[in-house]
Amino acid sequence: MNSGGAPRSSAGNSPNWQGQTADPTRLLLLRHGQTPLSVDRRYSGHGDPELTELGRAQAAGSAARFAAAAGTDAGRIDVIVSSPLARARATAQAVGDAVGLPVVVHDGLIETDFGEWEGLTFREAAQRDPDLHRRWLSDVDVPPPGGESFAQVAQRLAVTKADLLATYSGARVLAVSHVTPIKTVLRDALGVGPELLFRLHLDLASLSIAEFFPDGGSVVRLVNDTGHL
């Protein structure tokens, strides 16, 4: 891991370990900082809480990481895109201010819609809808009441990823988003099943990195790095 910035790409004139020689599009996947719902471990989907004081400090730490590495090829970012929710936009804006880049909002990066479970704790949701909650924990096709299933999130993120790769081909894109969208992109890059969604932990303001090549290949270079906090 490189706490100063993203690791150096092996793409370019020399083939990487998968044999590609074309530059990949690098997605630097940054989770937003802490909110009041994070503190209480409540489901936080399309609700729009602001960052806490700690969350703003986490955003500042993320910004410092990218600012320190901005002058190097390894740490370069070309564009910043963000979920439309305030917690992600504030985190993205902190980085944008530090490196001199605008923030482009992309609605596809929004968190899962938890429907009627929004704002509830795990235990509260389980008590409210015991059978549904139990099935939801193991079946990506089961949505929360009035909400969005993980399978629906995956469909949305497939469109979002395709849009980002087409719009920013070969670029280094900092995408500030949420737990489920980031896990979904990592799952896609790894080519693994839905079990990853239930077994991978991502900390607040953590950084993960995936690269997608023009021929369809992909690699994951970093997962849940919090060296900047």
C-alpha positions in Angstrom: 0.0 0.0 0.0 1.1 3.5 -0.6 -0.5 5.9 1.8 0.7 8.9 -0.2 -1.4 8.2 -3.2 -2.4 5.6 -5.8 0.1 2.9 -6.7 1.9 3.3 -10.0 0.2 1.6 -13.0 2.1 -1.1 -14.8 0.2 -0.3 -18.1 1.9 1.7 -20.8 4.7 0.6 -23.2 5.3 -2.6 -21.3 2.6 -5.2 -20.9 1.3 -5.8 -17.4 0.9 -9.3 -15.8 -2.3 -9.9 -17.7 -0.6 -9.0 -21.0 -2.4 -5.7 -21.7 -0.4 -2.8 -23.1 -3.1 -0.2 -23.4 -3.6 2.3 -20.6 -6.5 1.3 -18.3 -9.1 3.6 -16.8 -8.3 3.7 -13.1 -11.2 4.1 -10.7 -10.0 5.3 -7.3 -13.0 4.5 -5.1 -13.2 6.7 -2.0 -15.9 6.1 0.6 -17.4 9.2 2.2 -16.6 10.3 5.8 -18.6 9.7 8.9 -22.2 11.0 9.4 -24.5 10.8 12.5 -26.0 7.6 11.0 -22.6 6.1 10.7 -22.0 6.7 14.4 -25.1 4.7 15.4 -24.6 2.1 12.6 -27.9 2.9 11.0 -28.9 2.1 7.4 -28.0 5.2 5.4 -29.1 5.1 1.8 -30.8 7.9 0.0 -31.2 9.9 3.2 -28.9 12.9 3.2 -27.1 13.5 6.5 -24.1 15.9 6.6 -20.6 14.8 7.7 -19.8 14.9 11.4 -16.8 16.8 12.7 -14.9 13.5 12.5 -16.3 13.0 9.0 -14.9 16.4 7.9 -11.5 15.4 9.4 -11.6 12.2 7.4 -12.4 14.1 4.3 -9.5 16.4 5.1 -7.2 13.5 5.6 -8.2 12.1 2.2 -7.6 15.5 0.6 -4.1 15.7 2.2 -3.3 12.2 0.7 -4.1 13.2 -2.8 -2.6 16.7 -2.5 0.7 15.2 -1.3 0.9 12.9 -4.3 -0.5 15.2 -6.9 2.9 16.1 -8.3 3.8 12.5 -9.0 2.6 10.2 -11.8 1.6 7.6 -9.2 -0.7 10.0 -7.4 -2.2 11.9 -10.3 -6.0 12.1 -10.6 -7.6 13.6 -13.7 -11.2 14.0 -12.7 -13.4 13.8 -9.5 -16.9 12.4 -9.7 -19.2 12.0 -6.8 -22.5 10.6 -5.6 -25.1 13.4 -5.4 -25.6 12.9 -1.6 -24.1 15.5 0.7 -21.8 13.2 2.6 -20.1 12.2 -0.6 -20.1 15.6 -2.2 -18.4 17.2 0.9 -15.7 14.5 0.9 -15.2 14.9 -2.8 -15.1 18.7 -2.5 -12.4 18.5 0.1 -10.2 16.6 -2.3 -11.1 18.9 -5.2 -10.2 22.0 -3.3 -6.8 20.4 -2.3 -5.9 19.4 -5.8 -7.6 22.1 -7.9 -10.2 20.0 -9.6 -13.9 20.5 -9.9 -16.4 17.8 -8.7 -18.7 16.3 -11.2 -21.8 14.8 -9.7 -22.9 11.4 -11.1 -26.3 10.1 -9.9 -25.3 6.5 -10.6 -22.9 6.5 -7.7 -25.7 7.0 -5.1 -26.0 4.5 -2.3 -28.6 1.7 -2.1 -32.1 2.8 -1.5 -32.9 1.1 1.8 -36.6 2.1 1.6 -38.4 1.8 4.9 -35.3 0.6 6.7 -33.6 4.0 6.2 -32.4 5.3 9.5 -33.0 2.0 11.4 -30.3 -0.1 13.0 -29.6 -3.7 12.0 -31.6 -5.0 15.0 -34.5 -2.6 14.5 -34.8 -3.7 10.8 -34.6 -7.3 11.8 -37.3 -6.9 14.5 -39.6 -4.9 12.1 -39.3 -7.4 9.2 -37.7 -10.6 10.5 -38.3 -13.0 7.6 -37.6 -10.4 4.9 -34.5 -9.1 6.7 -33.1 -12.7 7.0 -33.6 -13.3 3.3 -32.2 -9.9 2.3 -28.9 -10.8 4.1 -28.2 -13.7 1.7 -30.2 -13.0 -1.5 -29.2 -10.1 -3.7 -32.6 -10.2 -5.5 -34.5 -9.3 -2.3 -35.1 -5.6 -1.7 -35.9 -3.8 1.6 -39.6 -2.8 1.8 -39.9 0.1 -0.7 -36.2 0.0 -1.5 -33.7 -1.3 -3.9 -32.2 -4.8 -4.1 -28.4 -5.4 -4.4 -29.1 -6.9 -7.8 -30.8 -3.6 -8.9 -27.8 -1.7 -7.5 -25.5 -3.9 -9.6 -27.5 -3.1 -12.8 -27.3 0.6 -12.0 -23.5 0.4 -11.4 -22.9 -1.5 -14.6 -24.4 1.4 -16.5 -22.5 3.9 -14.3 -19.2 2.1 -14.8 -19.7 1.9 -18.6 -20.5 5.6 -18.7 -17.3 6.5 -16.7 -15.1 4.2 -18.8 -16.5 5.7 -22.0 -16.3 9.3 -20.8 -12.9 9.1 -19.1 -11.2 6.4 -21.1 -7.6 5.9 -19.9 -8.0 8.5 -17.1 -7.5 8.3 -13.4 -10.9 8.9 -11.9 -11.5 9.6 -8.2 -15.1 8.3 -7.6 -16.5 9.3 -4.2 -19.3 7.0 -3.2 -20.7 4.6 -0.7 -20.3 1.1 0.6 -22.5 -0.9 -1.7 -21.5 0.9 -5.0 -17.8 0.5 -4.2 -18.2 -3.1 -3.3 -20.2 -3.7 -6.5 -17.4 -2.1 -8.7 -14.8 -4.2 -6.9 -16.9 -7.4 -7.3 -17.2 -6.6 -11.0 -13.5 -6.0 -11.4 -12.7 -9.3 -9.6 -15.3 -11.3 -11.5 -16.6 -12.9 -8.3 -20.0 -13.8 -6.9 -22.4 -11.8 -4.7 -20.8 -13.3 -1.5 -18.3 -10.4 -1.7 -21.0 -7.9 -0.8 -21.7 -9.7 2.5 -18.1 -10.5 3.4 -16.0 -7.4 2.5 -15.6 -4.6 5.0 -15.0 -1.0 3.9 -14.1 1.6 6.5 -15.3 5.2 6.3 -13.1 7.3 4.0 -11.2 4.2 2.8 -9.7 4.0 -0.6 -9.9 1.1 -3.0 -8.6 1.0 -6.6 -9.7 -0.9 -9.6 -8.5 -0.7 -13.2 -10.4 -1.5 -16.3 -8.7 -2.2 -19.6 -10.0 -1.5 -23.1 -10.0 -5.2 -24.0 -12.3 -5.9 -21.0 -9.7 -7.1 -18.5 -9.7 -5.7 -15.0 -7.6 -5.8 -11.9 -8.0 -4.6 -8.3 -4.9 -2.9 -6.9 -6.0 -1.7 -3.5 -8.8 -2.4 -1.0 -9.9 -0.5 2.1 -6.7 1.5 2.5 -7.0 4.0 5.4 -3.3 5.0 5.7 -4.3 8.7 5.3 -6.5 8.8 8.4 
